[in-house]
Amino acid sequence: MDELIKIGNTDVTSKKIGLGTNKVGGHNLFKNLKDEDGYAVVKEAIDSGITTLDTAYMYGVGRSEEIIGDVIQNYDRSKLVIATKAAQDPDNDLKNNNDPEFLKKAVDEALKRLKTDYIDIFYIHFPDESTPKNEAVAALNELKQAGKIRAIGVSNFSLAQIKEANKDGLVDIVEDNYSLLHRNAEKELFPYLRKNNISFVPYFPLASGLLTGKYSAADAKKFSQYTPAQFDQVLAAIDQVRKLAKKYDATVAQVILAWYMKNPDISIVIPGARKPAQVEQNVKALNVDLGNTDYHAIDEAFSDFE
Ligand SMILES: NC(=O)c1ccc[n+]([C@@H]2O[C@H](COP(=O)([O-])OP(=O)(O)OC[C@H]3O[C@@H](n4cnc5c(N)ncnc54)[C@H](OP(=O)(O)O)[C@@H]3O)[C@@H](O)[C@H]2O)c1
């Protein structure tokens, strides 16, 4: 499972698993985070063979990028794939801004925080209301030509917005909410991306921890997006994975991550982590060689979730 995948039409390649870093320095998003854990998480990821790190300005308004920038100074930059995102305007209450000049400035500032001279994947984090999407992407293409970024991405764009952004065929990668519990991207988005050779990175692959199997019926209140009946259904599907996990001598999270890695519509799975031990565990999903029958059984177990 150590194969490399290619991002869109670029020469950026990545292993199928990376690290999500919204809990690295993301103090504005999560309570009780410690910077020291963030440093340890990133270090553990790279030491255990992860080369792709997914961050964003919004994770700690620059702090996540700074921590990653510090850690990567001790490693061979050419072996790493750094993905970051911007859109939130610090001079306008963090409202989304896709103006070409804003995006160019945001990339320059991200480069400073990351202490590097190029970004492998740069995503527009969220669409704004006024900038034509293809004009925003054209600005990123200028940055690509200048060698500041290597791949052009968009995130949280609707399919119509992705189509507008990709009018000139310049979008390499899309990041969006997708998991075994949130599957509507399969209907229209995946076929469009496949046809246009655009890579896909799902966020919330572990449904913020729910798909690790660590929660039980007693935790239903923590997941208010589900009715009690739906939550029981989620737990029942996870129980089916738990049975399979025994067979692979693996954890539920490892089998779920292996499922994404076997799915041809997904290019990189980027589970987040609060502690280094979670990363150490998750990266071992690369060793789970999920058989076709088990892949389809998991697909089926979660087929009711949209
Ligand atoms: N583009 C976007 O707009 C966007 C939006 C959201 C996320 N993202 C990116 O996608 C990445 C993934 O999303 P996510 O991190 O929010 O959610 P996730 O990957 O679904 O869940 C990660 C969380 O699950 C728990 N966890 C992970 N491994 C575990 C293990 N082995 N055992 C037990 N618990 C474990 C940890 O939280 P606890 O320990 O706290 O339970 C961890 O923070 C983010 O880090 C970020 O880089 C992007």
The ligand as an SDF file (V2000), in Angstrom:
LIG
                    3D

 48 52  0  0  0  0  0  0  0  0999 V2000
  -10.9930   21.8830    3.8340 N   0  0  0  0  0  0  0  0  0  0  0  0
  -11.7260   22.0250    4.9180 C   0  0  0  0  0  0  0  0  0  0  0  0
  -12.5870   22.9170    5.0030 O   0  0  0  0  0  0  0  0  0  0  0  0
  -11.5040   21.0960    6.0680 C   0  0  0  0  0  0  0  0  0  0  0  0
  -12.4790   20.9790    7.0830 C   0  0  0  0  0  0  0  0  0  0  0  0
  -12.2330   20.0820    8.1280 C   0  0  0  0  0  0  0  0  0  0  0  0
  -11.0430   19.3590    8.1520 C   0  0  0  0  0  0  0  0  0  0  0  0
  -10.1030   19.5280    7.1650 N   0  0  0  0  0  0  0  0  0  0  0  0
   -8.8380   18.7600    7.1560 C   0  0  0  0  0  0  0  0  0  0  0  0
   -9.1580   17.3930    7.2070 O   0  0  0  0  0  0  0  0  0  0  0  0
   -8.4490   16.7820    8.2990 C   0  0  0  0  0  0  0  0  0  0  0  0
   -9.2620   15.6430    8.8260 C   0  0  0  0  0  0  0  0  0  0  0  0
  -10.4410   16.0940    9.4480 O   0  0  0  0  0  0  0  0  0  0  0  0
  -10.5710   16.1020   11.0350 P   0  0  0  0  0  0  0  0  0  0  0  0
   -9.2060   15.9810   11.6200 O   0  0  0  0  0  0  0  0  0  0  0  0
  -11.3770   17.2790   11.4370 O   0  0  0  0  0  0  0  0  0  0  0  0
  -11.4600   14.8430   11.3250 O   0  0  0  0  0  0  0  0  0  0  0  0
  -11.1830   13.2630   11.2600 P   0  0  0  0  0  0  0  0  0  0  0  0
   -9.9270   12.9650   10.5370 O   0  0  0  0  0  0  0  0  0  0  0  0
  -12.4460   12.6630   10.8140 O   0  0  0  0  0  0  0  0  0  0  0  0
  -11.0200   12.9030   12.8150 O   0  0  0  0  0  0  0  0  0  0  0  0
   -9.8240   13.1940   13.4590 C   0  0  0  0  0  0  0  0  0  0  0  0
  -10.0250   13.1120   14.9650 C   0  0  0  0  0  0  0  0  0  0  0  0
  -10.3910   11.7910   15.3570 O   0  0  0  0  0  0  0  0  0  0  0  0
   -9.7020   11.4400   16.5710 C   0  0  0  0  0  0  0  0  0  0  0  0
   -8.7850   10.3360   16.2240 N   0  0  0  0  0  0  0  0  0  0  0  0
   -7.9310   10.2540   15.1720 C   0  0  0  0  0  0  0  0  0  0  0  0
   -7.2770    9.0850   15.1500 N   0  0  0  0  0  0  0  0  0  0  0  0
   -7.7210    8.3880   16.2220 C   0  0  0  0  0  0  0  0  0  0  0  0
   -7.4200    7.1100   16.7180 C   0  0  0  0  0  0  0  0  0  0  0  0
   -6.5460    6.3220   16.1280 N   0  0  0  0  0  0  0  0  0  0  0  0
   -8.0710    6.7100   17.8540 N   0  0  0  0  0  0  0  0  0  0  0  0
   -8.9730    7.5060   18.4540 C   0  0  0  0  0  0  0  0  0  0  0  0
   -9.2950    8.7350   18.0300 N   0  0  0  0  0  0  0  0  0  0  0  0
   -8.6770    9.1850   16.9150 C   0  0  0  0  0  0  0  0  0  0  0  0
   -8.9420   12.6920   17.0100 C   0  0  0  0  0  0  0  0  0  0  0  0
   -9.7870   13.5180   17.7990 O   0  0  0  0  0  0  0  0  0  0  0  0
  -10.0090   13.3540   19.3880 P   0  0  0  0  0  0  0  0  0  0  0  0
   -8.7960   12.7330   19.9910 O   0  0  0  0  0  0  0  0  0  0  0  0
  -10.2540   14.7440   19.8160 O   0  0  0  0  0  0  0  0  0  0  0  0
  -11.2270   12.4570   19.4930 O   0  0  0  0  0  0  0  0  0  0  0  0
   -8.7250   13.3960   15.6910 C   0  0  0  0  0  0  0  0  0  0  0  0
   -8.4980   14.7690   15.8460 O   0  0  0  0  0  0  0  0  0  0  0  0
   -8.2500   17.9530    9.2800 C   0  0  0  0  0  0  0  0  0  0  0  0
   -7.2490   17.6820   10.2370 O   0  0  0  0  0  0  0  0  0  0  0  0
   -7.9180   19.0630    8.3330 C   0  0  0  0  0  0  0  0  0  0  0  0
   -6.5530   18.9890    7.9400 O   0  0  0  0  0  0  0  0  0  0  0  0
  -10.3440   20.3650    6.1270 C   0  0  0  0  0  0  0  0  0  0  0  0
  1  2  1  0
  2  3  2  0
  2  4  1  0
  4  5  1  0
  4 48  2  0
  5  6  2  0
  6  7  1  0
  7  8  2  0
  8  9  1  0
  8 48  1  0
  9 10  1  0
  9 46  1  0
 10 11  1  0
 11 12  1  0
 11 44  1  0
 12 13  1  0
 13 14  1  0
 14 15  2  0
 14 16  1  0
 14 17  1  0
 17 18  1  0
 18 19  2  0
 18 20  1  0
 18 21  1  0
 21 22  1  0
 22 23  1  0
 23 24  1  0
 23 42  1  0
 24 25  1  0
 25 26  1  0
 25 36  1  0
 26 27  1  0
 26 35  1  0
 27 28  2  0
 28 29  1  0
 29 30  1  0
 29 35  2  0
 30 31  1  0
 30 32  2  0
 32 33  1  0
 33 34  2  0
 34 35  1  0
 36 37  1  0
 36 42  1  0
 37 38  1  0
 38 39  2  0
 38 40  1  0
 38 41  1  0
 42 43  1  0
 44 45  1  0
 44 46  1  0
 46 47  1  0
M  CHG  2   8   1  16  -1
M  END
$$$$
